[in-house]
């Protein structure tokens, strides 16, 4: 599948930014993994065996779970990020590095993974790309597998470019995400709105499951 001009624009902005270096700082990583964060509560409900991290950036989250996994697939649409992950984490039989096209997971096999998650990335994605990734999530998960998405809950100004919105959030809402997940064949187990910066309920965390039957 070819990416849209809007998707390419998002990638172009991220290719020329310090965001990934700033996000890898200890205090930024701690936002997700320390204490009793909403992120960590839901992440603990994933089976960390064969796991895919979508939009992995430079791999800041991987050390937090890789020791529990038998297979980790790090996916990013920017080759420079995947190269940075490889430099950071090295070679291991259980680590796989995948530069995708920013739209799908076509190189990953059907029904082969226990979990997929993405933190602090899908909030910027075009809605149509979120739809594509949800369909791909349903395809690659094993029956009973789960996915955790951190996504935008910003539904004002649907015609805005993402950089015009608070914290560069793209157009999405909890209801739209639930609808797309359902149509992709996934069950919404939990959904929790969260604040970002000083904006109330700007984002959400949604825990999904592929039906076992």
N, C-alpha and C positions, 0 to 999 in steps of 0.2 A: 504494500500500500504506500502511495506517495504522500508525503506530508504537505500540508497547506502552506500558503505564504505566511499566514499568521503563526503557525507552528515554527516555521523557519525563523521568523522574526524573534520569537521567544528564545530559540537556541542561539541566535546571533548575539543577543544581549548577554546571555549567560556565558558565552564563550569569551567575552571581553570584560570580565568583572573580577573583583577580588572576593566576591561572595563566598566561594568555596573555601578559600583560605580563612576568611573570618569565621565561617560556620564551623570550621574544624577546631576552633579554640575551645579550651576546656569548659569555659562557662556556657558556651553555646550548646555543646554536647550534653552538659548537665541538665539543661532544660528538659531533655527527653528522658534521661535515664536515672536521675537522682531522686531519692526520696519516694514520695507517693504520687508521682506525676500521673496525669490522666493517660499519657502515652504509654507509660510503663505498665499501668494496670491492664490495658488492653493487650499490649504485647505479650504479657505473661499467659494469655489465652491462646497464643499460637504455639504450634508444635515446631520447635526449631531443629528439624532434622534435615530434610531437603527444602531449602528456603531460597527464595528469589528476593533480592532487594532492587526495587525499581527506582531509577533516577538516583543512583548511589552516590553521585558526586565524586569526591576523592576518598570515599571509604570511611568516613568518620565514625559511622555506627557499627561497622563490621566487627571490630574487636569486642564489642559488647555481647555478641552472641555466637561468634564463629566456633568457639570451643565446644559448644553443645551440638553443633551441626555436623552431619556427615557430608553435606554438599551445600555450597553457597554459590549462587549465581549472582554476580554483580552486573547490573544493566544500567547503561547510560547512553544517551544519544551523542554525547561529546567524546570523541576519541581521546582528547587530552585528559579527561577525567578518568577514563578507564585505564589509560597509561599510568596515571598517578596512583590509582588503586594497586596496580601491579607492582609499581615501585615500592609502595608502602607495605604491601602484604606479601609480596613474593610469590613463588611457585609452590603449590601444594596440590596433591591429587584431589582434594575436596573443594578447591577454589576454581571457579570458572569466570572468565572475563568476557563480557559481551557488549560490543558497540552496536546498538540497535538503530532503527531508522526514525525514532522519535514518535512512532505511531503504533507499532505492534511488537509482538514477541515471537515472530515467525520462526526463529531458529530453535525455540524451545519445544520439546515434545509434549504431546497431549498427556493429561492425567499423570504427571510425573513428580509433582511437588506437593509438599505438605502445607507450605505457607508462602505467601507473598506479602511484602509490606513496602510502604513508602512514606517517609517523613519529610516535611518541609520542601516539597517539590511539586506535587500535583496541585497545590494551591495556585500555581501559575499556569496550569495547562488549559488549553482550549477545551471547551465542553465536549466537542466531537472527538477529541483525543482521549478524554476520560472515558467516553463511551466505548471507544476501540479497546482501551486497556481493560475495561471491565469484561468485555467479551473474551479477551485473551486470558484474563485471570480465570474465568470459568473453564476455559479450554485446558489450561496447563495444570490446574489443581487436581489432585486426586479426589475422588468422592470423600466428602467429609473434611476436605482441606479448607483452610481459612485464609483470609486476606485482611490486612489492616491498612486503611487509607487515611491519610491526613489531607483533607481537601478544603477548598474554599467554601464558605457559606455566605458569599457576597452576591446578592441578586439584584442590586441596583445597577442602573446604567448598563443594560445588556449590550449596547452598541459600543461601549468604551473599549479602547485598547487597554490591555491589562495594566500597563504602567501608569494609567490615569487613575487607577483605583487605590484604595488604602492598602499599603504594604504590598503593592503590585499583585493583588489578588485578581484572578480571572473570574468570569461570570459562572456562578454555580449556586446551588442552595441544597439544604438537606433533603428537601422533598424531591428535587430533580435527581439528586444522587441516588436516593432510594428507588425512584422510578427506573433509572438506567440500570441499576444493579438487578432489580427484579426482572427486567426485560432481558438481561444478559444470562439469567438463570441462577442468580445468587440470592441467598437469604440474608437479610439484614438482621444480625443478632443484637447489635448495640449501636447506638449513635449518640454522641455527646458533643454539643457545641462548646467551643473553647474560645477564650479571649486571645488576641494576639496584639502585642504592644499595648496600646490603651484603647483598642477597639473591641467592644463587647461582642462576643459570639461571631467574630469575623470568620472563624474556621470551624471545622468539625473533624472528629475522629469517627470513622465508621468501621465496625468489625463485621465481616461478611463470611459466609460459609457456603461451600458447594454442597448441594444435597447429596446425602450418602446413597440414596437409592437411584 
